[in-house]
Amino acid sequence: MLKVENLNQYYGGSHILRSLDFEVPEGKVTALLGRNGVGKTTLLRVLMGLLPVKTGKVLFEEKDITAEKPYERARSGLGYVPQGREIFPRLTVEENLQMGLAARPGEASIPAKVFELFPVLKSMQRRRGGDLSGGQQQQLAIGRALAMAPRLLILDEPTEGIQPSIIKDIERAIRILAGSGEMAILLVEQYYDFARSLADQYLVMERGEIVARGRGADMDRDGVRKLLAV
């Protein structure tokens, strides 16, 4: 689904992403883990076209999208839920979800799947996004990305600052989405137990490099938790 080849990125004289090579397979959850400041969010911004690629390639469904604009990547099927949610606080829940339809010209209705996964959004459609709790805003941000019917869903630390009950709801939703086989999921996380419970495969970043990778079922045996310790 997604393939990254020899990807490098710099900030000034600092080498932030170092020769990254990995794949995100269709119908699977790929967990990308690492401590703060190792380059995870920078990588996602590069994948979405928000930062240019210095060297290397980004391939999506075998198409080279390295030079594509963010809106072109969205129309191709990349859905992105950024760290911090970034919903529109003055728009209603319904209007926020409708923003996801912008990548699907001619589509007028919010997919029923969004409300099936997150029923609270249906009952709160008329409420402003800024009036929701942090966990509800996270569900809204994921729902907005799902409204565009992505082929690849990228989630940047969806559990950050979220209450445990809603973390369980988000985990259930990701499991259903992955189980459907309709999309690939790239999950960026620091919460080890959450990532381990969902990952089909894992990648660990340190200082802009991938230092470990393997099957999600082997994360405990491979000592991944120790790699994340401060």
C-alpha positions in Angstrom: 0.0 0.0 0.0 2.7 2.5 1.1 6.4 2.1 0.3 9.2 4.5 1.5 12.6 4.2 -0.1 15.8 5.8 1.2 14.0 8.8 2.6 16.0 11.7 4.0 15.0 15.0 5.5 16.9 17.9 7.0 16.2 20.9 9.2 19.0 23.4 8.5 22.2 21.4 9.1 20.4 18.7 11.1 19.8 15.3 9.5 16.3 14.5 10.8 15.2 11.5 8.8 18.0 9.1 7.8 17.7 6.7 4.9 14.3 5.3 5.9 13.0 2.2 4.1 9.8 0.5 5.1 6.4 -0.7 3.8 2.9 -0.4 5.2 0.9 -3.4 3.8 -2.8 -3.4 2.9 -5.2 -4.6 5.5 -2.6 -4.5 8.3 -1.8 -2.2 11.2 1.8 -0.9 11.2 2.9 0.6 14.5 5.6 3.2 14.4 7.1 3.8 17.9 9.8 6.0 19.4 10.4 8.5 22.1 9.7 12.2 21.6 11.9 14.0 19.2 13.1 11.0 17.1 11.4 12.2 13.9 8.0 10.4 13.9 5.8 13.5 13.3 8.3 14.9 10.7 8.0 11.6 8.8 4.2 11.8 8.8 4.4 15.4 7.5 6.7 14.2 4.7 4.3 11.4 3.9 1.4 13.9 3.6 3.4 16.3 1.5 3.4 19.0 4.2 7.3 18.9 4.1 9.3 18.3 0.9 11.4 15.2 0.5 15.1 15.9 0.4 16.1 12.6 -1.1 14.2 9.3 -1.6 10.8 8.2 -2.7 7.3 7.8 -1.4 5.1 5.3 -3.3 1.4 4.8 -2.7 -0.3 1.8 -4.4 2.8 1.6 -6.6 2.5 5.2 -7.8 5.3 7.7 -7.1 3.7 10.5 -5.0 6.9 12.1 -3.8 6.2 15.4 -5.5 2.4 15.5 -5.0 0.7 18.2 -3.1 -1.2 17.4 0.2 -4.6 17.7 -1.5 -3.5 15.4 -4.3 -2.5 12.8 -1.7 -5.8 13.2 0.1 -7.7 12.6 -3.1 -5.5 9.5 -3.8 -6.7 8.0 -0.5 -4.3 9.1 2.3 -6.2 10.0 5.4 -4.3 11.9 8.2 -5.3 12.4 11.8 -2.6 14.8 13.2 -1.3 14.9 16.7 -3.4 17.3 18.7 -6.5 16.5 16.6 -6.8 19.9 14.9 -10.5 19.9 14.5 -12.4 23.1 13.7 -13.7 24.3 17.1 -16.3 26.7 15.8 -17.8 24.3 13.3 -20.4 21.7 14.4 -19.5 18.0 14.6 -21.5 17.5 11.3 -19.6 20.4 9.6 -16.3 19.0 10.7 -17.2 15.6 9.3 -18.3 17.2 6.1 -14.8 18.7 5.7 -13.6 15.2 5.1 -15.9 15.0 2.1 -13.8 17.7 0.3 -11.5 15.0 -1.0 -14.4 13.2 -2.6 -16.0 15.6 -5.1 -19.7 14.9 -5.6 -20.1 12.9 -2.4 -22.7 14.6 -0.2 -23.3 12.3 2.7 -21.1 11.3 5.7 -20.5 7.5 5.5 -22.6 5.5 7.9 -19.5 3.7 9.1 -18.3 6.9 10.9 -21.4 6.8 13.2 -21.3 3.0 13.6 -17.7 3.3 14.9 -18.3 6.4 17.0 -22.0 6.6 17.9 -21.4 9.7 20.2 -20.8 11.7 17.0 -24.3 11.0 15.7 -25.9 12.3 18.9 -23.7 15.4 19.0 -23.9 16.4 15.3 -25.3 19.9 16.2 -22.7 20.6 18.9 -19.6 22.7 18.1 -16.4 20.8 18.0 -14.8 23.0 20.6 -17.5 22.0 23.1 -16.5 18.3 23.0 -14.2 16.6 25.5 -10.7 15.8 24.3 -11.6 12.2 23.7 -14.7 13.1 21.7 -12.6 15.5 19.7 -10.2 12.7 18.9 -13.1 10.5 17.7 -14.2 13.4 15.6 -10.8 13.8 14.1 -10.7 10.1 13.2 -14.3 10.3 11.8 -13.3 13.3 9.6 -10.5 11.3 8.1 -12.8 8.3 7.6 -15.3 10.5 5.8 -12.9 10.7 2.9 -12.9 6.9 2.5 -9.1 6.5 2.8 -7.1 3.6 1.5 -4.4 4.5 4.1 -5.2 5.9 7.5 -2.4 7.6 9.3 -2.9 8.2 13.1 -0.4 10.4 15.0 -0.6 9.5 18.7 -4.4 9.1 18.9 -4.2 8.2 22.7 -2.4 11.3 23.8 -4.3 13.0 26.6 -7.3 10.7 26.2 -9.3 9.1 29.0 -9.0 5.3 29.2 -12.7 4.6 28.3 -12.3 6.4 25.0 -8.9 4.8 24.3 -10.8 1.5 24.4 -13.4 2.9 21.9 -10.6 4.0 19.6 -8.8 0.7 19.9 -12.0 -1.1 19.0 -12.6 1.1 16.0 -9.0 0.6 14.7 -9.4 -3.2 15.1 -12.6 -3.1 13.1 -11.1 -1.0 10.4 -8.0 -3.2 10.1 -10.2 -6.4 10.1 -12.3 -5.1 7.2 -9.2 -5.4 5.0 -10.3 -2.2 3.2 -7.3 0.0 4.2 -3.8 0.0 5.6 -3.2 1.8 9.0 0.0 3.5 10.1 -0.3 4.0 13.8 2.3 6.3 15.5 2.3 5.8 19.3 4.3 6.1 22.5 1.7 4.1 24.5 3.4 0.7 24.2 0.4 -1.5 25.4 -2.0 0.2 22.9 0.4 -0.3 20.0 1.2 -3.9 20.9 -2.5 -4.8 21.1 -3.1 -3.6 17.5 0.1 -4.0 15.6 0.5 -6.6 12.9 4.0 -5.3 12.4 6.1 -2.7 14.2 8.9 -0.2 13.5 11.0 1.6 16.1 12.6 5.0 15.4 15.6 6.5 17.1 17.5 9.6 16.0 15.7 9.6 12.7 16.5 6.0 11.9 14.6 2.7 12.1 16.5 0.7 14.6 14.1 -2.3 15.0 11.3 -3.9 13.1 9.3 -7.1 13.3 6.0 -8.8 13.8 3.6 -7.2 16.3 3.2 -10.5 18.1 7.0 -10.5 18.8 7.2 -7.0 20.4 7.6 -8.3 24.0 10.1 -11.0 23.0 12.1 -8.4 20.9 12.4 -6.0 23.9 10.6 -3.1 22.2 9.4 -1.7 25.5 13.1 -1.2 26.6 13.8 0.7 23.4 11.1 3.2 24.3 12.4 3.8 27.9 13.7 7.2 28.6 
